[in-house]
Every structure is written in structure tokens, then in C-alpha cells.
């Protein structure tokens, strides 16, 4: 190689080091959707992410399916590792299959580099690529131990909404970050889970919402055949400003990739923030899923109606241990004088010791004289005992027949079991859907918003959320 050729190569290496876009578009190869090896050529969505990273090193991306964000992040971090010394990259995915897929992207980038850019590797295993310069790329799942004891310059958290325990994993992972790291979280939505809280929280991360309308590839010149628009399709088109090509793509994708389920389409390819987080069809109370609320910040009692000695009150009580990391203790007071128009009179929501919680309950009992329906499971028994010792007269009592003694026995409080809980939930659903009560407390609304049917069909709070006020209301209604 003569001096002219050497000078040309050095100039090219310098250009690649200084200009990511030039390097990515010129030398990086990907497999496109037609399974062909092609140059990366940043699309408009990837260019949008690139622009955000110029001013922000902490980025959180909420996106539609297959936008190319993971490929962009891989390209960017590969570039960082290739042209810098001692730059350590951590890539954390939600499944082993995703790890394998992301690693193949990095592997392909390196494989098709020209020889003058191929820095010698010291490791090239199934989940790590390391260079002689001290830079490396390590990939693993969110529940793996691969990242402990290391410090990382760049962190890519992929599909974080699908991690089993997002908060715990993120806290552990971010402790491995260097002093001036670049951290990118990206994900498609998965209901109102921990990622929703992260997304709505005022934290250090710049939020970038990428809708399917941002992607130039999500257009179709014509449909395979002449399809008549359904009423559901017409409503979606009417609600959103779509070009004719985008209308074609929407119809085709809805029918062929989303099982003709508009709720699935809205979650997989969101345009609005609420569509991104609302997994319609899984909610026990879908009417509360239409307005996204933030977690409650005010605790204690809220009163909506003063006491009236001519009215009949019931107080449902759900009791927790009072642990800072545990559930909330919750109470809901309702006026059932008119069964067709139940009035929400007062609510309580806080984490208190059992003794302090009992005092709060006794104050309201003195003021309103309600029938108290306290769950006697676990910690609830302590509240019942406190009220009993205070000689409070109106305690809900269950009468049970004892098969062994042949006698009826009375037990204070309501016992929530696998047989009584579905009845309680059914009573709640009937009351709410029948518009028999107005839910005035946003804390209760927030719990309703995150109350879902799980994969086994059980109604419960979404992971990371609470249903304590819901259960308190349910107890009162029982």
C-alpha cells in the first residue's frame, strides 16, 4: 500500500469517526423486510432519534412496531465502540430470542465492514463482542446476571415495558452506568404497567413518541383487492388525518396482522398516547381507561358529603400491614339510603401502622355510625378487634353453619376467598356499569384504570399497581 492509498484510508477512517450518519449509511449492512442484505440508510424515524441524541444522552422512546429504532441504537452504539477506546456497551432485552436477534445485528455490522475498519476482536461469543481497544458490546436478558460488577458507557434497554420487574431491573442496571453515560430505553406499549409510570414521571429522560405515521414505509399504494371500509375503519379514519396510502396500509395491517381487532392495532401502532397504553379488552372497567391519570400524591381521608342521621351508611375496610413497600390501607364510605343512587361519601388511602389506621377508622365511625364491613383476612382482624374493644355496635357479621358441631357460628368481618372474591368483583362490575354510583375520588379512578383480567382471566391490579380502594368499595357493596 503506497502513501497515497494510506492517506486516503486515514482520511476515510477519520470521516467515519467524526460522522456517524456517513459511516452508518456507507458501511453498515442490515437484512431488510424482504430478507435481502442492504445498506442501512437511516430512515426518517431513525434520523429523528439521531437528532434527539444530539442534545440528550438520556432518551426514552415509545414506538410502534418495526420502526427500526433497535437497529439505529445498535448502529450508534457499534460506532461508539468501534471508534473509541474502553467504551463498554450493555444491551438488555426482554427474551433470549430478542438477545439473539440484537446480537445478530451487531455481528452483521462487524462482518461486512471493510478490512481497514475491522478492529481485531478479543472475544466474539454468543452474547459479547470485544475489541483489542478495550471496547466491548455485551447483550443479555433483563433477568440475567451478565451485567453485574461492570461499568458501562452506553446502555440500551430494549422493550422495557415487557420486562418482568422493570423497576428493580432498571435500578440495578443503571447503577452500572459510567459518569457520563448514554442511556436509551425503547419499547412498544404493554398496557398501564410500570413503564407507563416511568413515561409519565418527571425524570431526567427526554420522551420521544414515535407513531406509525412517522414511518415512511407504512404506506400502501393500493390494497390487494377492493375492500369495503367497515364502520370501525371509517371511525378510525375519521378520527385521524391519514393520506390515501396510509389508509390502505391501515386497512391491510388491521385485517392481516391484527386479526381485524382495532384495539390490537391501536396498541401495536399507536397514534395517541392513550392508545399506546390502553390494552382495551383486558380492563375490568374499560370506562376508566379512557383518561390516563397519574399516581395519587395526596393521602388520608377525603369527605364528599357531611353526616346525616337519617341516612344509612356502610364502610368497607381493606387493611394492609403499614409497610412502606407494601399495599395501602383503604376505606370507602357509601350512603345506600337510595339503592339506585349510591353516594360515595368518603374515602381513605394511606400507609399507616395498624394502630394509627384503627384510630382513623374509629373517628369516622363515631361521626357517621356506618355498618363496618372489614375484611377479616390477615391484618383486617386487628381493625375488627380494635372496634370490638371500643364496643362499636355496627360490625358486619357472617353466620356460618358448622357441619361438625351442627351449630351456627357468628364471625365478625368478611372473609375474602377464591369463592367470595368473584362475587365481590361481580357486584362491583354491576354497580359501576349500571351507573349506580359516581366515582368522585381520582385515587379510586386510578385503581380502576389499572384493574385488569390477567392471562388466566382473574381480575386483579396490573403488576406494580394496587387495588386496595377497589376492594374496600367491593366490601361495602357486598
Helices and strands as residue ranges (DSSP letters): H 3-18, H 20-27, E 29-31, E 37-39, H 44-53, E 58-63, H 69-82, E 88-93, H 96-111, G 115-117, E 121-124, E 128-131, E 136-141, E 152-158, G 160-162, H 166-174, E 177-187, H 194-200, E 206-210, G 212-214, H 231-239, H 244-256, H 262-268, H 273-277, G 286-288, E 300-303, E 313-318, E 329-335, E 343-350, H 354-368, E 371-374, H 380-389, E 397-402, E 407-412, H 421-433, H 442-449, E 451-453, E 459-461, H 468-477
